[in-house]
Amino acid sequence: MIFMSIQNKYDVIVAGAGVAGISAAIKASSHGAKTLLVERYSFLGGMSSAGMVTPFMKYWIKDKVLVRGVFENLQNEMRKIEGMIDNGFYALEFRKAAYKLLKEANVDILFNAEIIATDFKDRILKSITVQSNNKEIIIQANVFIDTSGDASLIYLSNLPFQKGDEKTGNLQTMTLFFRMGGIDIDKVKENAWKNKEDYFSWIFDTTDYKNIISIAGFFNSVKRAVEKGELHKELEYIFFTTLPEKGEGAFNTTNITGLDASSSYDLTKAEIIGREQINRVVNFLVKEIKGFENSYLLESAVQVGVRETRRVIGDYTINGNDVKKGMKFQDAIARACYGIDIHGQEDEESRMEELPEGQYYEIPMRALFVKDADNILAAGRCVSSTREGHSAVRIQPTCSAIGEACGAVAALAIKDNCPIRNVDYQKIRKELSDNLD
Ligand SMILES: Cc1cc2nc3c(=O)[nH]c(=O)nc-3n(C[C@H](O)[C@H](O)[C@H](O)COP(=O)(O)OP(=O)(O)OC[C@H]3O[C@@H](n4cnc5c(N)ncnc54)[C@H](O)[C@@H]3O)c2cc1C
């Protein structure tokens, strides 16, 4: 029932329509809960669309795919319309795929609706207030899912949260994505294959240079350009992923330091810095790098990419050891294999710690329940985690899997008329068998 009038009370309200919120809403609604997905922008996708973060990071080990469910359906839809190749996709096609699945699941959507207040008392969130076209609308629900990336429901309800590094308060750097066309990608790949020391080693996880799907490095050329003042000093490498259209790449390259994305003032600065960096990077690539001679800028993302702001405090906190040791849980609701990945500030080493091939970890159901609240779940970028744990579980496949699990818990709580913490884990496990078998 997309775009119809909205009700003033729902079974489930999902706050924020990134990949976590989309997955949560689809799951909750397709299991019978009357569900509203609320989004401050006029379109779906959050980082997967506004942020143009358009490769999916690793979610498989050997021959086992760890995240299926809604995430796989999104991918299948994009592949059907040639909007995805390997792990790279177009933001537009992501939106189309998400609309289709939300519509099929009968989710109500409210766009242009920023959540600005909550009515939270005695552990219960009763309603949210959204600012919509100069009006404030109050909408109630039995269960709420915070997938706002910034833990907006938690923040507005004065519930505790964490932000940044536990000791230093550092937040990961931001990156404004952009897309280029006209690249001679074979030439770029061939050149990388011949000069492997100038690139990240993980890009060569293939037997033939033609099969490389992401290219990351160009360390020496970037260093020279920084020394000459042609590139901003924060830049360390160029990283792009190939896309369905020949000659196109999505660039995860700009590096914006020292700013806090939960402040509009800092976000404004980040947008400006990001756009300045893009101009210089494009000029540099065209002038200096083999294979880019005829390339050009196609577009930059609608908004700067935000890796880290607030994190919810849940009944369980996903931590670095869970990731590194491949922890398994009796109440697992999702699996992942992406390691610690912290994009450090200027005074901080970046860290990328891949897990040994074949190792994966699980996320327990307890991590979804917001501490001190009886009807709020949280998933996605703001999920209950330490900074290390967060740096691993923040990738899109894991956000989707955890979001889907929240949707399942919310729908079952409604169906069985019980508090979210009393849902029967065995029933949840069955619901999530796509991601747990
Ligand atoms: C630069 C960068 C590179 C990355 N690289 C990769 C990668 O290569 N592969 C990968 O898989 N992942 C990558 N990630 C991680 C991944 O993109 C994000 O962590 C993930 O997409 C977050 O999804 P989410 O649904 O939790 O949040 P978001 O996508 O941030 O969605 C939150 C939504 O909530 C809305 N919202 C927020 N507050 C409110 C409010 N008050 N009212 C209403 N709506 C609100 C927002 O507008 C947004 O649409 C990267 C992230 C960044 C920033």
The ligand as an ORCA input file, in Angstrom:
! r2SCAN-3c Opt
* xyz 0 1
  C      32.183      5.528      2.667
  C      31.576      4.218      3.013
  C      32.028      3.068      2.386
  C      31.442      1.846      2.679
  N      31.809      0.742      1.963
  C      31.035     -0.365      2.028
  C      31.190     -1.387      1.063
  O      32.037     -1.320      0.194
  N      30.362     -2.466      1.134
  C      29.406     -2.594      2.130
  O      28.689     -3.594      2.121
  N      29.241     -1.620      3.043
  C      30.015     -0.508      3.005
  N      29.809      0.533      3.874
  C      28.869      0.377      5.009
  C      27.412      0.507      4.624
  O      27.230      1.239      3.449
  C      26.569      1.152      5.718
  O      27.040      0.891      7.008
  C      25.125      0.631      5.589
  O      24.665      0.863      4.281
  C      24.251      1.272      6.638
  O      22.912      0.899      6.423
  P      21.803      1.315      7.482
  O      20.509      0.888      6.887
  O      22.161      0.843      8.814
  O      21.892      2.900      7.589
  P      21.735      4.029      6.496
  O      21.995      3.506      5.143
  O      22.553      5.160      7.005
  O      20.181      4.388      6.562
  C      19.617      5.144      7.590
  C      18.385      5.861      7.033
  O      17.719      6.510      8.095
  C      17.299      7.794      7.676
  N      17.173      8.613      8.868
  C      18.148      8.967      9.742
  N      17.652      9.730     10.728
  C      16.335      9.861     10.473
  C      15.275     10.549     11.144
  N      15.475     11.242     12.261
  N      14.033     10.482     10.592
  C      13.800      9.785      9.442
  N      14.769      9.131      8.777
  C      16.011      9.157      9.291
  C      18.428      8.235      6.749
  O      18.023      9.259      5.866
  C      18.758      6.931      6.026
  O      17.999      6.763      4.855
  C      30.412      1.778      3.645
  C      29.959      2.931      4.290
  C      30.528      4.137      3.969
  C      29.986      5.368      4.604
*
